[in-house]
Amino acid sequence: MSDPGAAPAYRVWALPGIPEVRDGDDLAKIIAAAATADGLPGLADGDVLLVTSKIVSKAEGRIMEAADREAAIDRETVRVVARRGTLRIVENRQGLVMAAAGVDASNTPAGTVLLLPEDPDASARAIRDGLLAALGVRVGVIVSDTFGRPWRSGLTDVAIGAAGVRVLDDLRGGVDAYGNPLSATVVATADELAAAGDLVKGKAAGLPVAVVRGLPHVVCDGGTGGTGGDADDTADAGARELVRSAADDMFRLGTSEAVREAVTLRRTVREFTDDPVDPGAVRRAVAAAVTAPAPHHTTPWRFVLLESERSRTELLDAMRDAWIADLRGDGFGEESIAKRVRRGDVLRKAPYLVVPCLVMDGSHTYPDARRNAAEREMFVVANGAGIQNFLVALAGERLGSAWVSSTMFCREVVRDVLDLPADWDPMGAVAVGRAAAAPRPRPPRAGDDFVVVR
């Protein structure tokens, strides 16, 4: 028992005597034998064992013949997060985001690679239970691997598997030394322990196991509470708790991958929640929209943001009346008219509307109709590029949208209701909001189906 009046301290040392590990070896027995060798302090309740994933992989037969390491990486990858040349940051089958899926060609015979343990948390539990059976000690076990990190140069060890260790220390709800409330502080205890162990294990010293002593409060029977605390010791969440969920991961993709995913996410949404739309998100999408190419260095885009319910209702009521008048003039019956008008309901269901407009400022005038028509088409194409940018940027903000072309059939009405200049051409309306449900799956479109090579 540590002296409660003493300054906080711990000790960490590498465990010598671990032999070359082979497929089928019992790591708990190997570690127990090394820990109890003459001259060593042994293991005690409350210690934490830090075990390099390589020896776990070897004991579990996760060695693979692979003349081509890239093929092994492909096999272990479920999602490419970022790619730069041959370097890939990926999510692997264990749910970890790391370089090369954790496939390692070092410290293994030529022509082979090491894959990460199939279930690192289960591997940690097996070692913990084996040490309890062999030595009668209750220890925590962390299986570690080397990671690079966003924003920081250099590598460090982190926990990819854990058992009997409080992997996260949630300080939210407490206060700091000055009494300030802690509202976001969750400490990655298991990663801190893994990095401490790496300082004494090293990368090439042949010391794959380290021991930390003096931090019994991080050790627990289940994974959430300390040995002497009141926490629930039955839950063993393991290191999987350290992996951010997709919903909470603000850096889930690299730049080019994020752009591609945003384009894929851009789907027409017809049902929205009542959640309010952040006007700042819409303005950021407008800023992305106006980066589209345009003729003669012009800026042919204007975006009218309908942020009040009154403005949306007045516009949609006036547009509905104009459509009905047009359809009656075309000879449609009332039932058919009602059905067609209902197609515009998506605009009424949205909590936010945007009317993109085309302006021809900076356009050229030619002496013949052919070139003047082509001039307008150039501006229309540029306006469409801006609208597509806008829709993709909204998807990047996790906002659903639906572009509806209906304003183009009643431009004078739209200009009148919104008090727009006479030379602003409304180019449809965009419904914006949080999607009420995930979009239905749609068959992928192969790019080659739309390509002609000459």
LODO-268883 format. One record per residue (C-alpha): z negated, x, y; residue in three letters. Coordinates in nm, 4 decimals, padded with zeros to 6 digits. Layout:
<recs>
Z,X,Y,ala .
...
</recs>
This chain:
<recs>
00.0000,00.0000,00.0000,met .
00.1009,00.1450,00.3383,ser .
-00.1503,00.1815,00.6185,asp .
-00.0915,-00.1101,00.8617,pro .
-00.2022,00.1114,01.1490,gly .
00.0456,00.3892,01.0717,ala .
00.3779,00.4250,01.2504,ala .
00.6678,00.2652,01.0583,pro .
00.8381,00.5163,00.8301,ala .
01.0363,00.5404,00.5082,tyr .
01.1651,00.8114,00.2781,arg .
01.5093,00.8375,00.1225,val .
01.6237,01.0870,-00.1405,trp .
01.9206,01.1347,-00.3706,ala .
01.8523,01.1050,-00.7426,leu .
01.9722,01.4161,-00.9321,pro .
02.0633,01.4243,-01.2976,gly .
02.3147,01.1372,-01.3142,ile .
02.5787,01.2486,-01.5701,pro .
02.9474,01.1586,-01.5666,glu .
02.9554,00.7837,-01.6283,val .
03.1951,00.6373,-01.8830,arg .
03.3124,00.2917,-01.9848,asp .
03.0312,00.1028,-02.1587,gly .
02.7430,00.3180,-02.0321,asp .
02.4161,00.1400,-01.9494,asp .
02.3573,00.2350,-01.5865,leu .
01.9995,00.1045,-01.5819,ala .
01.9035,00.3366,-01.8680,lys .
02.0840,00.6312,-01.7092,ile .
01.9089,00.5752,-01.3754,ile .
01.5701,00.5206,-01.5423,ala .
01.6031,00.8498,-01.7325,ala .
01.7025,01.0395,-01.4184,ala .
01.4241,00.8847,-01.2102,ala .
01.1509,00.9797,-01.4583,thr .
01.2590,01.3395,-01.5108,ala .
00.9987,01.6092,-01.4530,asp .
00.9274,01.6860,-01.0889,gly .
01.0620,01.3558,-00.9532,leu .
00.8480,01.0837,-00.7961,pro .
00.9822,00.8168,-01.0310,gly .
01.0366,00.4556,-00.9244,leu .
00.7791,00.2126,-00.7890,ala .
00.7614,-00.1543,-00.6995,asp .
00.9277,-00.2081,-00.3618,gly .
01.1763,00.0789,-00.3917,asp .
01.5432,00.0160,-00.3190,val .
01.8120,00.1787,-00.5368,leu .
02.1422,00.2564,-00.3615,leu .
02.4179,00.2887,-00.6210,val .
02.7705,00.4057,-00.5400,thr .
03.0251,00.1505,-00.6587,ser .
03.2355,00.4183,-00.8314,lys .
02.9871,00.4693,-01.1144,ile .
02.9478,00.0938,-01.1516,val .
03.3253,00.0583,-01.1820,ser .
03.3394,00.3346,-01.4420,lys .
03.0604,00.1820,-01.6508,ala .
03.2341,-00.1567,-01.6388,glu .
03.5738,-00.0195,-01.7401,gly .
03.7342,-00.0869,-01.4021,arg .
03.9554,00.2193,-01.4360,ile .
04.3271,00.1483,-01.4431,met .
04.6280,00.3581,-01.5290,glu .
04.8499,00.3441,-01.2247,ala .
05.1233,00.5866,-01.1410,ala .
05.1777,00.3715,-00.8312,asp .
04.8560,00.3063,-00.6352,arg .
05.0405,00.0527,-00.4189,glu .
05.1008,-00.1679,-00.7216,ala .
04.7280,-00.1654,-00.7964,ala .
04.6547,-00.2617,-00.4358,ile .
04.9037,-00.5488,-00.4653,asp .
04.7248,-00.6724,-00.7753,arg .
04.3832,-00.6714,-00.6051,glu .
04.5017,-00.8272,-00.2755,thr .
04.4740,-01.1969,-00.1963,val .
04.5545,-01.1765,00.1773,arg .
04.6973,-00.9112,00.4079,val .
04.4805,-00.8929,00.7183,val .
04.6711,-00.6197,00.9014,ala .
04.9443,-00.3711,00.8228,arg .
05.0528,-00.0567,01.0029,arg .
05.3130,00.1432,00.8144,gly .
05.1820,00.1999,00.4618,thr .
04.8199,00.1326,00.5628,leu .
04.7004,-00.2137,00.4697,arg .
04.3744,-00.3863,00.5555,ile .
04.3415,-00.6694,00.3054,val .
04.1073,-00.9276,00.1633,glu .
04.0575,-00.8429,-00.2028,asn .
03.9699,-01.0588,-00.5001,arg .
03.5980,-01.0054,-00.4365,gln .
03.6375,-01.1557,-00.0882,gly .
03.5871,-00.8219,00.0893,leu .
03.8080,-00.7183,00.3815,val .
03.8791,-00.3478,00.3565,met .
04.1483,-00.0822,00.3438,ala .
04.3643,-00.0719,00.0294,ala .
04.1609,-00.3496,-00.1410,ala .
03.9010,-00.0880,-00.2394,gly .
04.1420,00.0756,-00.4858,val .
04.0358,00.4410,-00.5076,asp .
04.2277,00.7355,-00.6513,ala .
03.9484,00.9917,-00.5918,ser .
03.6829,01.1007,-00.8434,asn .
03.8975,00.9684,-01.1273,thr .
04.1480,01.1419,-01.3599,pro .
04.5033,01.1942,-01.2321,ala .
04.7268,00.8967,-01.2986,gly .
04.4383,00.6483,-01.2794,thr .
04.2685,00.4491,-01.0048,val .
03.9287,00.2853,-00.9802,leu .
03.9012,-00.0817,-00.8934,leu .
03.5868,-00.2288,-00.7437,leu .
03.3419,-00.4038,-00.9780,pro .
03.4590,-00.7531,-01.0697,glu .
03.1353,-00.9074,-00.9383,asp .
02.9259,-00.6505,-00.7468,pro .
02.6300,-00.8878,-00.7064,asp .
02.6186,-00.9433,-01.0833,ala .
02.6391,-00.5658,-01.1330,ser .
02.3400,-00.5169,-00.9018,ala .
02.1418,-00.7851,-01.0877,arg .
02.2126,-00.6174,-01.4230,ala .
02.0814,-00.2817,-01.2952,ile .
01.7741,-00.4441,-01.1394,arg .
01.6915,-00.6365,-01.4581,asp .
01.7540,-00.3282,-01.6721,gly .
01.5126,-00.1180,-01.4657,leu .
01.2477,-00.3902,-01.4880,leu .
01.2856,-00.3903,-01.8671,ala .
01.2920,-00.0109,-01.8981,ala .
01.0241,00.0890,-01.6467,leu .
00.8404,-00.2320,-01.5583,gly .
00.9128,-00.1855,-01.1856,val .
01.0462,-00.4469,-00.9444,arg .
01.3022,-00.2797,-00.7245,val .
01.5915,-00.3891,-00.5089,gly .
01.9411,-00.2704,-00.5929,val .
02.2382,-00.2295,-00.3604,ile .
02.5874,-00.1420,-00.4794,val .
02.7640,00.0326,-00.1927,ser .
03.1161,00.1304,-00.0992,asp .
03.2733,00.3116,00.1936,thr .
03.4271,00.1072,00.4727,phe .
03.6010,00.1723,00.7996,gly .
03.5022,-00.0641,01.0810,arg .
03.6816,-00.2447,01.3638,pro .
03.6221,-00.0864,01.7067,trp .
03.4565,00.2265,01.5572,arg .
03.5961,00.5549,01.4286,ser .
03.4666,00.7046,01.1053,gly .
03.3483,00.5651,00.7733,leu .
03.0108,00.4440,00.6527,thr .
02.8692,00.2927,00.3365,asp .
02.8038,-00.0813,00.3294,val .
02.6602,-00.3151,00.0683,ala .
02.9172,-00.4906,-00.1492,ile .
02.6622,-00.6036,-00.4089,gly .
02.2874,-00.6661,-00.3915,ala .
02.0005,-00.7974,-00.6000,ala .
01.6367,-00.8337,-00.5061,gly .
01.7052,-00.7325,-00.1465,val .
01.6859,-00.9330,00.1722,arg .
02.0444,-00.8622,00.2757,val .
02.0123,-01.0283,00.6169,leu .
01.7067,-01.0380,00.8411,asp .
01.7422,-01.3482,01.0589,asp .
01.5406,-01.2983,01.3770,leu .
01.6747,-01.6057,01.5546,arg .
01.3994,-01.8228,01.6906,gly .
01.1697,-01.5271,01.7567,gly .
01.1147,-01.3347,02.0783,val .
01.1583,-00.9719,02.1816,asp .
00.8910,-00.7410,02.3253,ala .
00.9336,-00.9059,02.6664,tyr .
00.9117,-01.2595,02.5350,gly .
01.2834,-01.3276,02.5625,asn .
01.4111,-01.5652,02.2928,pro .
01.6327,-01.4158,02.0200,leu .
01.9221,-01.6537,01.9690,ser .
02.1874,-01.4443,01.7928,ala .
02.0093,-01.1536,01.6233,thr .
02.0748,-01.1338,01.2490,val .
02.0266,-00.7807,01.1147,val .
02.2472,-00.6584,00.8281,ala .
01.9567,-00.4958,00.6427,thr .
02.1519,-00.4233,00.3243,ala .
02.4238,-00.2399,00.5170,asp .
02.1629,-00.0342,00.7021,glu .
02.0072,00.0668,00.3695,leu .
02.3471,00.1539,00.2220,ala .
02.4256,00.3798,00.5180,ala .
02.0845,00.5490,00.4915,ala .
02.1511,00.6267,00.1263,gly .
02.4917,00.7732,00.2039,asp .
02.3288,01.0340,00.4287,leu .
02.1696,01.1965,00.1250,val .
02.4265,01.1113,-00.1428,lys .
02.7233,01.2517,00.0473,gly .
03.0850,01.1973,-00.0470,lys .
03.1447,01.4978,-00.2719,ala .
02.7997,01.6130,-00.3851,ala .
02.8013,01.4334,-00.7206,gly .
02.4905,01.2327,-00.6275,leu .
02.5864,00.8660,-00.6731,pro .
02.2351,00.7151,-00.6554,val .
01.9687,00.7282,-00.3835,ala .
01.6199,00.5806,-00.3524,val .
01.4550,00.4350,-00.0427,val .
01.0750,00.4088,-00.0418,arg .
00.8465,00.2646,00.2231,gly .
01.0258,-00.0606,00.3048,leu .
00.8747,-00.3057,00.0531,pro .
00.9258,-00.5978,00.2920,his .
01.3032,-00.5854,00.2276,val .
01.2568,-00.6223,-00.1489,val .
01.2202,-00.9623,-00.3083,cys .
01.2554,-01.1303,-00.6443,asp .
01.5420,-01.3499,-00.5342,gly .
01.7113,-01.1963,-00.2326,gly .
01.5756,-01.3861,00.0681,thr .
01.2040,-01.3050,00.1017,gly .
00.9790,-00.9993,00.0933,gly .
00.7529,-00.9086,-00.1944,thr .
00.4469,-01.0273,-00.0086,gly .
00.5990,-01.3112,00.1942,gly .
00.6241,-01.6823,00.1548,asp .
01.0031,-01.6931,00.1428,ala .
01.1866,-01.8625,-00.1382,asp .
01.2177,-01.5893,-00.3998,asp .
01.4325,-01.7960,-00.6342,thr .
01.7575,-01.7723,-00.4410,ala .
01.9597,-01.4551,-00.4975,asp .
02.2434,-01.4824,-00.2533,ala .
02.3488,-01.1198,-00.2892,gly .
02.5809,-00.9238,-00.0637,ala .
02.8264,-01.2109,-00.0457,arg .
02.6053,-01.3394,00.2376,glu .
02.7263,-01.0457,00.4479,leu .
03.0884,-01.1643,00.4444,val .
03.1736,-01.3869,00.7403,arg .
03.3314,-01.7189,00.6598,ser .
03.6861,-01.7744,00.7823,ala .
03.5605,-02.0296,01.0365,ala .
03.3214,-01.7749,01.1917,asp .
03.5507,-01.4721,01.1797,asp .
03.7023,-01.4170,01.5242,met .
03.8902,-01.1087,01.4016,phe .
04.0333,-01.2458,01.0793,arg .
04.3822,-01.1049,01.1309,leu .
04.5628,-00.8111,01.2827,gly .
04.7851,-00.8718,01.5844,thr .
05.1191,-00.9310,01.4137,ser .
04.9549,-01.1233,01.1278,glu .
04.7719,-01.3444,01.3803,ala .
05.0999,-01.4278,01.5515,val .
05.2621,-01.5182,01.2193,arg .
04.9650,-01.7318,01.1169,glu .
04.9622,-01.9109,01.4520,ala .
05.3312,-01.9912,01.4073,val .
05.2576,-02.1216,01.0574,thr .
04.9597,-02.3217,01.1843,leu .
05.1776,-02.4920,01.4424,arg .
05.2239,-02.8308,01.2820,arg .
05.2779,-03.1711,01.4386,thr .
04.9416,-03.3493,01.4477,val .
04.9373,-03.7288,01.4724,arg .
04.5674,-03.8045,01.4291,glu .
04.3048,-03.6502,01.6550,phe .
03.9277,-03.6481,01.6741,thr .
03.7452,-03.7668,01.9858,asp .
03.6301,-03.4123,02.0623,asp .
03.7068,-03.3111,02.4212,pro .
03.9677,-03.0417,02.4770,val .
03.8660,-02.7244,02.6591,asp .
04.0884,-02.7124,02.9711,pro .
04.0545,-02.3343,02.9678,gly .
04.2202,-02.3200,02.6237,ala .
04.5152,-02.5235,02.7552,val .
04.5516,-02.2959,03.0552,arg .
04.5507,-01.9918,02.8271,arg .
04.8290,-02.1567,02.6276,ala .
05.0243,-02.2129,02.9508,val .
04.9837,-01.8431,03.0331,ala .
05.1386,-01.7639,02.6928,ala .
05.4157,-02.0190,02.7491,ala .
05.5427,-01.8552,03.0658,val .
05.6046,-01.5238,02.8895,thr .
05.9154,-01.6775,02.7303,ala .
06.2566,-01.5334,02.8226,pro .
06.4480,-01.7033,03.1043,ala .
06.7845,-01.6507,03.2766,pro .
06.8193,-01.4553,03.6039,his .
06.4498,-01.3534,03.6025,his .
06.3543,-01.7117,03.6848,thr .
06.0468,-01.9147,03.5920,thr .
06.1878,-02.2540,03.4866,pro .
05.8561,-02.3935,03.3542,trp .
05.6021,-02.6294,03.5054,arg .
05.3178,-02.7890,03.3078,phe .
05.1508,-03.1082,03.4279,val .
04.8021,-03.1366,03.2729,leu .
04.6748,-03.4931,03.2351,leu .
04.3013,-03.4329,03.2094,glu .
04.1761,-03.7784,03.3059,ser .
04.1964,-04.0863,03.0877,glu .
04.3204,-04.2848,03.3864,arg .
04.6212,-04.0587,03.4439,ser .
04.7115,-04.0691,03.0742,arg .
04.6831,-04.4479,03.0561,thr .
04.8873,-04.5074,03.3721,glu .
05.1660,-04.2809,03.2504,leu .
05.1786,-04.4205,02.8975,leu .
05.1694,-04.7826,03.0166,asp .
05.4572,-04.7194,03.2572,ala .
05.6568,-04.5350,02.9899,met .
05.5952,-04.8168,02.7399,arg .
05.7238,-05.0774,02.9872,asp .
06.0340,-04.8662,03.0536,ala .
06.1047,-04.8246,02.6814,trp .
06.0655,-05.1965,02.6182,ile .
06.3052,-05.2786,02.9003,ala .
06.5620,-05.0312,02.7628,asp .
06.5299,-05.1627,02.4075,leu .
06.5673,-05.5242,02.5193,arg .
06.8736,-05.4233,02.7151,gly .
07.0096,-05.2676,02.3945,asp .
06.9662,-05.6008,02.2165,gly .
06.6722,-05.5133,01.9881,phe .
06.4433,-05.7939,01.8721,gly .
06.0746,-05.8044,01.9596,glu .
05.9599,-05.6976,01.6112,glu .
06.1895,-05.3973,01.6133,ser .
06.0810,-05.3111,01.9671,ile .
05.7123,-05.3234,01.8711,ala .
05.7771,-05.0936,01.5752,lys .
05.9599,-04.8403,01.7905,arg .
05.6985,-04.8472,02.0634,val .
05.4263,-04.7776,01.8063,arg .
05.5895,-04.4417,01.7389,arg .
05.4527,-04.3303,02.0727,gly .
05.0953,-04.4086,01.9687,asp .
05.0341,-04.0422,01.8934,val .
05.0255,-03.9841,02.2688,leu .
04.7617,-04.2546,02.3163,arg .
04.5435,-04.1183,02.0376,lys .
04.5227,-03.7724,02.1909,ala .
04.2341,-03.6811,02.4241,pro .
04.4623,-03.4620,02.6359,tyr .
04.8280,-03.4787,02.7414,leu .
05.0607,-03.2195,02.8886,val .
05.4028,-03.2915,03.0384,val .
05.6182,-02.9770,03.0446,pro .
05.8908,-02.9873,03.3075,cys .
06.2130,-02.7972,03.3737,leu .
06.2985,-02.6651,03.7168,val .
06.6303,-02.5040,03.8024,met .
06.5012,-02.2743,04.0764,asp .
06.7165,-01.9624,04.0834,gly .
07.0051,-02.1146,03.8900,ser .
07.3629,-02.0286,03.9844,his .
07.6306,-02.2714,04.0968,thr .
07.9890,-02.2186,03.9788,tyr .
08.3186,-02.3739,04.0922,pro .
08.3849,-02.5356,03.7526,asp .
08.1921,-02.7877,03.5420,ala .
08.2090,-02.5789,03.2238,arg .
08.0043,-02.2912,03.3635,arg .
07.7639,-02.5220,03.5445,asn .
07.6966,-02.7017,03.2146,ala .
07.6366,-02.3671,03.0426,ala .
07.4022,-02.2670,03.3266,glu .
07.1862,-02.5763,03.2712,arg .
07.1877,-02.5192,02.8942,glu .
07.0519,-02.1678,02.9515,met .
06.7598,-02.3100,03.1482,phe .
06.6976,-02.5828,02.8899,val .
06.6838,-02.3203,02.6123,val .
06.4395,-02.1120,02.8175,ala .
06.2254,-02.4200,02.8752,asn .
06.2221,-02.4911,02.5014,gly .
06.1145,-02.1320,02.4334,ala .
05.8266,-02.1822,02.6759,gly .
05.7224,-02.5058,02.5065,ile .
05.7270,-02.3368,02.1652,gln .
05.5113,-02.0550,02.3028,asn .
05.2756,-02.3218,02.4362,phe .
05.2491,-02.5005,02.1003,leu .
05.1922,-02.1754,01.9094,val .
04.9251,-02.0646,02.1573,ala .
04.7488,-02.4011,02.1164,leu .
04.7476,-02.3429,01.7393,ala .
04.5927,-02.0018,01.8046,gly .
04.3171,-02.1846,01.9950,glu .
04.2707,-02.4073,01.6866,arg .
04.4064,-02.7078,01.8774,leu .
04.6499,-02.9496,01.7184,gly .
04.9540,-03.0732,01.9075,ser .
05.2549,-03.3009,01.8873,ala .
05.5617,-03.2622,02.1064,trp .
05.7188,-03.6041,02.1722,val .
06.0517,-03.6209,02.3551,ser .
05.9986,-03.9708,02.5002,ser .
05.9553,-03.8728,02.8673,thr .
06.3150,-03.7563,02.8692,met .
06.4265,-04.1204,02.8382,phe .
06.2388,-04.2295,03.1509,cys .
06.2234,-03.9288,03.3790,arg .
06.2240,-04.1280,03.7016,glu .
05.9271,-04.3316,03.5814,val .
05.7345,-04.0166,03.4888,val .
05.8110,-03.8493,03.8205,arg .
05.7030,-04.1605,04.0089,asp .
05.3738,-04.2118,03.8208,val .
05.2765,-03.8436,03.8344,leu .
05.4095,-03.7942,04.1896,asp .
05.6332,-03.5048,04.0885,leu .
05.9131,-03.3474,04.2946,pro .
06.2572,-03.4947,04.2386,ala .
06.3910,-03.1706,04.0874,asp .
06.1261,-03.1530,03.8120,trp .
06.2715,-03.2757,03.4828,asp .
06.0016,-03.3885,03.2330,pro .
06.0935,-03.2364,02.8952,met .
05.8845,-03.4522,02.6631,gly .
05.5073,-03.4817,02.6383,ala .
05.2605,-03.2790,02.4306,val .
04.9603,-03.4509,02.2743,ala .
04.6699,-03.2054,02.2392,val .
04.3400,-03.2314,02.0514,gly .
04.1424,-03.1367,01.7450,arg .
04.3248,-03.2426,01.4284,ala .
04.1393,-03.5214,01.2466,ala .
04.2529,-03.3856,00.9094,ala .
04.4272,-03.0865,00.7618,ala .
04.8067,-03.1198,00.7682,pro .
04.9788,-03.2203,00.4488,arg .
05.1318,-02.9340,00.2525,pro .
05.4982,-02.8844,00.3178,arg .
05.7461,-02.6895,00.1107,pro .
05.8019,-02.3368,00.2420,pro .
06.1333,-02.2695,00.4104,arg .
06.3109,-01.9563,00.3004,ala .
06.4474,-01.7649,00.5965,gly .
06.7583,-01.6691,00.4014,asp .
06.8601,-02.0365,00.3877,asp .
06.9196,-02.0242,00.7621,phe .
07.0901,-01.6858,00.7853,val .
07.4591,-01.6031,00.8042,val .
07.5527,-01.2348,00.7975,val .
07.8795,-01.1117,00.9370,arg .
</recs>
